[in-house]
């Protein structure tokens, strides 16, 4: 992955997806999946698991890459990785980056995420 890629962790538990509220929103992008840059020497799955820990304090196991796209708001190449929650209670683990965390139902997504979740990520939530 080029260093400009972002990995997003799609963590679904009890029919809800974990979202974080960015401390510094990027335009209309306030609530997002735990996500961040893929660092040198790691793949998107490792980056998604690391970001889930760093931003939300949860330990996850990557399951499958759901797909990637050029994000319509940020312009970053985002790779979406479905992850299984292993341990932890979600909280704003990095107050510099994260103001709040929330387990959101599918019905809440339109109010929180302008344009909704990336199609394959939404499909993953709906299947679980």
Secondary structure, DSSP 8 states (H G I E B T S, - for coil): --TTEEEEEEEEETTEEEEEEEEEEETTEEEE-EEEE--TT--HHHHHHHHHHHHH--EEEEEEEEEEEE-TTT--EEEEEEEEEEE-----S-TTTEEEEEEE-HHHHHHHSTT-S-HHHHHHHHH-
